[in-house]
């Protein structure tokens, strides 16, 4: 039984999701205590519980302590199975995060998998669906992992009710490819979308104009589409992406009641400018999300990122509890850095 202290480093939900993914994949049981100790409301929230239940279902696991607010969880997996799955988070909990928890075992499944997930699709402090489709999955594609995703309905806080689908093809017998992501990100022009659900399109226009305004002050620009998207609730978002080969960055902001459309637009643009203005290839969010796959790959991978984060450092520590990997992180938290990982060469 692997013992995990959930207050480690970042002390948030990613520790649980990475442990679930790798437990299902390796067959190693784990117990986590101090779940999300560093968060304002510690313990399991709906999104983490949904991830635990979803990974339980695909790996026929036993769970103890799987309740809202639980500070401790035990997870004992059996065999994971590819297949057709449907998971309902039941709130505006982030479907992209539950999807991410399921992918590592499913990409090593014995056949294709198809998933439908309902809940939030564009909620704060999580990757919005656009980040998954435009940034995360294309990067997995470069590692030889084929996952496609589509959105049928958008889910915003508090109503939720979003619906996404994902199709996973298992990696071949050679497993995941290691990669070296060099320097050289695109600079100056981004693409994006500014969207509203059940609100006037003028809000999306204001978000877009504010983003363009911020970008143009630094000589940058973007092609930003306007979208009125289907959702059972109301919401707004903006997503901007910069892409140059493997150097991808995706920057978003979500509207909340009382937050001006101009603030939503300029937040995403500022984050993009920060990325452009900083040395390094990979978006910091992508960096913390991709290391689990590099740890499973055969051989040595390396990449640079604009900001080393506590999420990244913490995730690497959790991954090492399950897989025989060596890694180095050069660079301080908050500053550009380089990560090298000697992968475990996982194959089923
Ligand atoms: P909590 O922080 O409440 O524990 P959590 O389960 O979301 O919740 P975290 O450990 O914070 O757990 O992990 C959040 C994940 O979402 C990380 O992988 C982080 O990089 C990612 N993320 C957060 N915001 C964004 C964003 N704007 N774009 C892309 N990814 C994001």
Boltz pocket constraint, residues with backbone or C-beta under 6 A from the ligand:
constraints:
  - pocket:
      binder: B
      contacts: [[A, 10], [A, 11], [A, 12], [A, 13], [A, 14], [A, 15], [A, 36], [A, 39], [A, 47], [A, 48], [A, 97], [A, 124], [A, 125], [A, 126], [A, 127], [A, 128], [A, 131], [A, 250], [A, 252], [A, 284], [A, 285], [A, 286], [A, 288], [A, 289], [A, 311]]
      max_distance: 6.0
